[in-house]
Amino acid sequence: MKLRRIIILAYLYVPYCLHKITGTGAFGRHQGENIDGPIQSDGNSLKSALIKHHVKQFHESSCSVASVVSVVNAIRDEQGDTPMPVSQMDILEKVRTANWKERMSKKGHNGKRGLPLPVFSEVVKSSLEAYGIAYKAFETIQAQKNSKQSEGIKKVLWKRLNDFEKKGDCLIIAHFDQGAYVPTMNIPHISPVGGFDTQNGDVTILDVDPLQEKPYKITFDTFYKGLSSNYHHFFRPFGFGSGGYVFIKLR
């Protein structure tokens, strides 16, 4: 197990070093731009609640837990349900779908840690149901690189980002290649979208990685590039194909 982990990290470190030396990828002009100061919610109560309840993951593979807890607490807050916020440990005990708690352990579940997009989708839906959160629509979109397929996906995604920002009636949780956004290795990662500039298309990521101390913004094209990443083949045996997003429409 340790040997396999060392081999995977070694292979991931090669492109990381190459991007760093050549100033390409997230080390280049497409790098995420940190946001200093508070994010403006402009009267959007759902967005404000999401920012308020944003938390960082408790270990390297628990981005799914921090992301779901942030979303669950934000929705409950925005809907006027104000008990004590759900903690990351609370939700792992309550939601047992896909052996979520076991996947977050050091050994994982049958050697598998983290959540591929389809499994993450099941966990999000189970979490909403576990805490009695009603929703109008729920959809999981696997992003595609193919230009013919991607155009339609991009169009719908833009509209949903716009609705999140202007109407505050939906949420988007991204499953993406983190190294496409910030200077780190190209690994699968999960975090909620925290804002959208309806004029220029910049997307704000509320990254749950503790190493990303501030929210950051990226262009829409960079955002989609990270979503449509075909993760390194080393991740395939663990169920990771490509990224995408989970869409929750509340009303």
N, C-alpha and C positions, 0 to 999 in steps of 0.2 A: 504493500500500500504506500509506504513512504517512498520507495524507489519510483513507483509510477508517478507520484506527485512531483518528485524532483525532476523527472524527465519532462513532464508537461510544462513545469515552470521554466525549464531550460529552453524549450522550444518557443514559449511565449516571450521569453526575454530577448531572443534574437531580433524579431521585428521591432520590439520596443527600443532597443539600442539603435537599430537602423533609422527609425523615425527621429530619434533624439539627435543623432549625428547629422542627418540630412535636413533636419528642420521640416519634416513632412508630417502628415497625419495630424494628430492633436498637438504636435509641437510646432505646427505651421500656422498659417493664417486662419484655419478653421477651428482653432482652439477655442474652447468655451471661455467666456469673459465673466469673471467674478462680479457679482452684484454687491456693491457696498451700500450699507444702509438698508432700511426696511423696504420690502416690496410693497408697492401701492396696490391696494385692493379695490379702490374706487367704488366703495359701496357694495361690492360683491361679497356677501356674507359667507358663502361656501368657500371662496378663495381665502378669505380672511381666516376662517376656521382651519383650513388645511395648513396654512402658514403657522398658525398658533400651535397646532398639534404635531408639527413635523418633529421626528426623532431620528437619531442615528442608530444604525445597526449595532448589535452587541458583539458580533464576531464576524469574521471575513465572509461567511456564507449565509448570513442572516438578513440580507437586504430585503427578502420577501416579507419577513416579519415586521421590520420597521416600516415598510411601505404600506402594508395592509393595516397596521395599527394606526398609522397617521390618517389614512382614509376613513377607517371606521370611526375614530374619535372625531374627525372633522364633520362627518355626516351627522352623527348623534348630536354634536354641539349645534350645528346649523339648524337642525330640526327641533331644537328646544329640549332635547333629552340630555340633561346635564348631571348625570351621576359622576362618580370618580372616573377619570379616563382609564381606558383599558391599557394594561401594560403589555409588553412583549411576552413576558412569561405567562400572563393571564391567557392570552389568546392561544398560545401553544398548548395550554392545558385544555382549553375549551374546544378548539377546532382540531379534530384528529384526522381530518381528510388527508389522504396520500402520505400518511405517516410523517406529517409535517414536523412534529417535535423531534422525531428520530433523525430526520434529514438534517436537522440543525445541530446534532451532536458531533463530536469530534470524529467518530467512526462513520457517521451517516447511517442510512438505512440500506443494508445490503451494499455498502460501499458508495452509495449515491448521496451527494450533498447538494444543497441548492435546489431550485425549482425551475425546470424547463417551462416554456410558455404555456403549453396545454395543462400541465399540472398546476402551475401558478393560477391559471384561470379557475380551476376547480376549487382551489383553496380560497380565492377571493370570494367566490359565490357562496361557499360554505360559511365563510366568516360573516358575510352580510346576513345570511339566514340565522346564524347562531345568535346574533345580537338584535334580531328582529327588525332589520333595516329593509324597508320596502323600496323597490326600484321599478321604474317603468320599462327599462330595457337593459340588457346585459349582453355584451358581445366581445369576443376575442378575435383580434385581427392579426394574422401572421403577415408581416410585410414582405413584399416581393421585390427583387432587383429588376426583373424583366420589365422593360419600359412600357409595354402594352398593358400589363397587369398593374403596374405601379401607378400609372396616371389616375386611374379610378380610385385607388386606395388613398393617394395623396389628396385628391379633391375632397373625399369624405373626411379625411383627417383634418384638413384645414378648416372645414366647416365645424367640426367638433371642437377643435381648439378655440375657434371663434365663439362658439356657444358657451364653452367653459368660461371664457374671459368676460363676455358681455352679458350672458344670461345667468350664469352661475347655477345651471341646472344639470350639470354632468361633471364627471371626473375621468381623467385618463392616467393610467399607470403604465409607464413605459418599461419594456423588456429590451435591453439594448447592449451594444458593444461599448463598454465604458471607455475603452481606448480610442474610440472615434470622437469623443467629446473632450476629454481631459488627458493630460500627459501621464498615462498609466498603461498597464498591459491590456491587450485586447481580450477581455474576459466578459462573459455574460453578467449583466447587472440589472437591477430593478430599482426604479424610483418614480415617485409621482411627478406629473407636470404641475408646476406652480404658477404659470403665467404664460400669456401669449400676447405679443405685440401685433395687433390687428392691422397695423399699417405696413410694417416691414417684415413681419413673419417670424421675428425672433421668439424662440421658445425658452421659457425658464424651467430649469430642472431643479427640484428640491432633492438633491442627491443625499441619500441616507448614509453614504460612506463617510465615516468620521474624518478621513483624510481630506475630504472636500469640505473645508470649514464654512464656506459660503455658498449660497445658491449661485448658479451661473446661467448665462444665456447663450444660446447657439442659434445659428440660422435654421430656417425650416428645412433646407436641403441637407444640412449636416445632421439635423434631428432624424430625418428619414434615412439617411445613410446608416446611422447607428442602429435604427430599428430593423433595417433590412439586411443587416450583417449576417452572413452565413458563418456561424461560429466555427472556430478551428476544429478540424476533424477529431482531435483528441477528446472533445467534449461529446461527440456523437454517442459513444457507449453509455453515457450518463443521461441520454435523452434530449440533449440540446441540439436542435436543428438550426433555426434562425430566430430572430427576434420579432417583435411586434408590440402590440399594446392591448390592454384590457380597458374597455369603455363601459362606464356605468352611467346610465341616464336616470336621473332621480324623478323628474317630473316633465 
